[in-house]
Structures are given as structure tokens and as C-alpha cells.
């Protein structure tokens, strides 16, 4: 008599302990709109057990062209995006450990710094830079996704985007030229006048799926020697996801923007930490696995 297959059997190629690794992992998703809602759904399908979901906004009718799991009934009651994400996740993983934070992600720092990986689906360059710096400070891999639509005049429109994996010790978003002082200045000058950016569900889905693939690559041993730095360009008009040329140029690059001495949290004092009744994360073998990798990269040896 054949044994009955379990829900995750068809992804067993990820490794003998992959189900346990994914179950005990905790990920942070910053931004639960068009991109982040895809990430939440796919992570739940994969069997990720822990989530810190941060987004201050509620669903609006204009979000319903791309926010996965959102309904017109949710619009009628101004449902928080984090609540929609939690409902979506629990529909696939009823016992998931979920911290839903309906505030700016900076106010959720204490929860986010306990994550194994943080995925950012935010709009601005300044916010991306702050998220990456926060992740680097706490030795957390950061995955950034984003898209835009460019008006080409008589040629129509170009749908484009990027997916970047920023690992501690590897090139950062400044190293690869994605974050620059010029871009930050331009963004600051047009703040409040740019209006809502065009978004469509399919491109967000492509970018989010690629990000979840990188998330799985970081957490599970499904293939040997994965790259520590990934910069992929999305061309929605051609339907392609290609490696940015900087991936090869920066292969042996040592990041000068986030030196080892900026890691850690100098303001953390365990004596001043008060208990907050949020769900506690389970033990984190995936984080311990990453810590061992970081120790080897930094020459600190095994711990």
C-alpha cells in the first residue's frame, strides 16, 4: 500500500531537512501591497512558518487590481493590508506564527531584527536604503523587489523592475549603483508631486516569485554555492529576467558601505526590554545556519 503524499512532498528536492528549516524560519515582509502580498502567499505555499508583516495602510479600491487576497468586501470595511496577508497565510498554514504590524516598519524594528530574511516591497529609494542598512546592521539577508512603468512617448510604455539579494559582507545596493546620492536627491525634490505609480498584477507576480526563489536559496541547501549577491533586471515588454552586468563585475567585491563594525545594536539593553504580547518565534535553525556561513566569510571560524 502506497503511503499518502503530504502537502510539501513535491518540494523535497530542497533538501532532507528543508521542511523543518522552512517551518522554523521567520521572514519579514515590509510592504503588503502588490508585491508583498504575492510574497506572503507564495511563502505560505512553501511552508514558511514565521512572519513579521509590516504595512501601515488599509486596502483601497485602487489596490484591487494587484493586491493578492484582497476583495471588494475588504475595501468596504477598510481592512488593513496586514490583516489580509494574515488571512491569506492562515488559509494555507493555520498554525503559522504571524506578527501583523500595522505601522511604519521602523516602529516594528524589534520584531524585524529577529527575522532570518527580510523582503522589501517598498516604493522609494530612501526607504530601500534604510531597510538595507537595518538588515546589514543585524546580519540579516535582504531581498528588494520593485517595478515601474516608463512613458516612452509614441513607442508606448516600458514595464521594468529589479530583484536584488543583499547579503551581509557581499555587495550592497550602493555598490551596484542602484542606490545613488543623485537618485535620493531627485526623489526628495519630487516628493509629494510624483503621484501614484502605475502597477499591474503580472509584473509584481514575476518579481515576487523570483524573490521567493532567492529566499528559498538562502534558507535551504537545494544547490551548492549559490551567489551571495544577485541583481536581476526585469523587462516586462520582452518578458525577460536577466542578470545585471554588475553581478560579474562585483563578484569579488568587498562592500565599503557597510563595514563589520556597524553590525550589532549598540542601543539594545536586555534590562530595559519589556514584554509585549506578540506571538513568539520558534527556534531558528536557518538563522544559525546563516550565522555559521557569516562566521566563515568573516574569518571568525565556527561557533
N, C-alpha and C positions, 0 to 999 in steps of 0.2 A: 504494500500500500504506500503510495507516494505521500510524502509529508506536504502539508499545505504551505504555500509560499506566504511569507509575511510582506507587509507593505513596502519595505525597503530592500527586499532581496535583490531586485534588479539593479541596484547600485552597489552591490557587494564588491565590484571591481575596485572600489575606492580604497579597499584595504580591510584586513581581517577585523580590526577594531574601529572601523570608520563609523559604524552606527553609534557606538559608545562615545566616540570623540565628538560627533555632531550633537548628540543628545546633551552632553555636559558642557558644550561650548555656549558662550553668551556673546551675542553680537549687538552692536549699537547701530541703529538706523536713524540718521539725522535728516529729516525731511520725509514726510509720508505722503507726498503728492504723487505726481505721475510716475516718477522714477522709483521712489522709496516704497510705494505700495506694491509695485512689481517685485521688489527685493523681498519684502515681507512675505508675500505669497509663495515665492519660489523657495525661500529659506524654510518655510513651514513644510512644503512638499519634500524637501531634502531631509527633514528630521532634526533641524536645529532646535535645541531645547530652550535656550535662554535669549531674551530680547530686552534691550533698552530702547524704546521708541520715543523719539523726541520731535515734537512739532506743535507750535502754539495755535495753529489755525483750525478752523472748522470747515467742513465741506460746503462749497457753494455750487450753484448750478453750472457755472463755467468750468468746474473741475470734473464734471461727469463725462467728459469726452476722453478721460485718460486715467482717472483715479480708480484703481482696481479694487473691487469690493464695495465701492460707494454706490448708493442708489438714490433715486429721487425722493424716497421716503426719508433718507438721511438728510437730504437738503432741507426738507420741510421742518426738521427739528434741530437744524444746525449742529449735526453730530460732529464731535471732534475727530480729526483725521486719525489720531492715535487710537481712538475707540474703534473706528472702522478697521484699522490694522489688527487690533487685538481680536476682534470678532473673526476676522479672516484667518488669523493664525490658529485660533482655538477650533475652528471648523475642521482643521487638519491635524492638530496636535492639542487635544483637550487639556493635557497636563503641562503645557508649556509654561515656563517661568517668564512672565511678562511684566516689565515695569513701563507703564504708559505715562509719559511726562508731557503734559500739555502746557509747556513753557518753552522759552528760548533754550537751545541746547546748552548754553553756558550755565544756566541755572540747574542743569542736570549733570554737572561735571562729576560729582561724587559717584553717580551711578555709571556714567560712561567710562570712567577710568578703570573700572573693573571688567570691561569687555575684552574679549580676545581679539576682535577685529571691529573696526568702525567703518561704516559705509556712509558716505555723504552724498546726498542728492539735493544740493542747495543751489541757489541761483548766482550769487555774486562771487567775484574773485577774492574779496576781502574775507568773506566768511569761509571760503575754502582754505585760505592761508591760515586762518585762526584754528580751523578744525585740524589741519595737518600738524600745526605746531603743538596743539594739545595732544594729539596722538603720539607724536615723537617724544614729547616730554614724559609720557607714561609707557614708552616702548610698545605701543600698540600699532600693528599694521593698519594703514588707512587706504581705503579704496574710494576714489572720487569718480562720479559719473555726472555728465551734463550734456545738454544739447541746445542748439539754437537754430533759427531759421533766418537765412540771409536773403535780402531782396536783391536780385541780380538785374533788375530793370526789365528790359524786353526779353531777357533769357529766362525769366521766371524766378523761382526760388531755389535755394540750396539748403537742404536739411543736413546738418552736420553735428558732430559731438565727439566726446572723448571718454575713455576709461583709463584711469591711471592707478596703478598699485604703488603706494609709497611705503616702503618697509624701513624700520629703524636701521640706520647705517648705510642704506642704499640711497641713490639719487632722489632728491625731493622735487616738488613741483616748480621750485625756482631753478633748480639745476637744469631741468629740461626746458626751461623757457616758457612754461605755461603760466606761471605767476611772475609778473614783472612789475616794477615800480610804475612804468608807463601805464599798464593796464589798470592798476589800482588807482592811479590819478585820474584816468579817463572815467572810470566807474564812479569815483567820488564827484567828479564835475557834473555828471549827468544824473546823479542820484535824485529820485523823485520825479524825473521827467521822461524816463525810458518807457513807462507803461508796461503792460503785461506782455511777457514773451510768448510767441506762438509755440504751442505744444501739440503733439499728436501721440496717440497711444502706441503705435507700432514702433516708433523710434525709441521711445522710452523703454519699451519691452526689450529691444535688441541690446541697448546699453545695460539694462538691469540684468539680463541673462548673462551677459559677458562678465559683469561684476560678480554675480553668484558663482560663476565658474572660477574666478580668481579667488573668491572666498573659500571655495572647496579646495583649491590648490594649496592655500595657506594652511588649512586645518588638517587635511588628510594626506597620507603618503601615496597618492594614486599614481604618481610617476616621479622618477628620480630627477633631482637637481632642477627644480623649476626656477625661472628667473626671479630675482629679488626686486627687480624694477620692471614695470610694464607700462608702456604708453601706447595706447591704441587709438587710431583715428577712425571715426565713423563717417561715411559718406552715404547719406540716405538716398540720394539720387541714383547712385550706382549700386546701392545695396551691398556695400563692402565695409569690412572692418580690417584695417591694415596696421602693421607695426610702424610706428613713427620712427624716422631715421635716427632719432636721438637714442633709441634703445641700444643700438650698436655703438654709437659714439660714446655713450656713458657707461659702457659695460663694466669697466674697471674704475669708474669714477668714485672718489670719496667725497661725500657731501660736506661742504664747508658751512652750510647754513644752519645745521643742527648738530653742533659738537656734542660729544658724550657728556660733557659737564653740565648740559642743560637738562639732562634727564632727572627724573625724580620730582618730588613735590616738596619744596622747602617749607611750604606753609602748612603741611599736614602734621597734626599733633593728635595722636590717638587719645590723649587725655581729654580733648575737647570735642570728641566725636559723640554726638547724641544719637540715640536710636531713632530710626524712622520706620514706621510700619509698612515697608515695601517688601515685596517678595525677595527672599534671599536667593542668591545664585548658588547652584550646586558646585562641588569641586570642579576644578578646571584643568583637566589633563592636557587639553590643547594648548592652554597658555603656558603650562610647564614645558611642553614640547617646544614652543616658540622660544621660551627663555633659554633653553639649552642651546638652541641654534644661535641666539644672540650672544651668549657667552662665548661660543666658539668663534663667531665672527669678530668679537672684540678682544679675543685673546685671553679671556678670563678663565677658560677651561670649564669643565663640567661642574655642576653643583647638585 
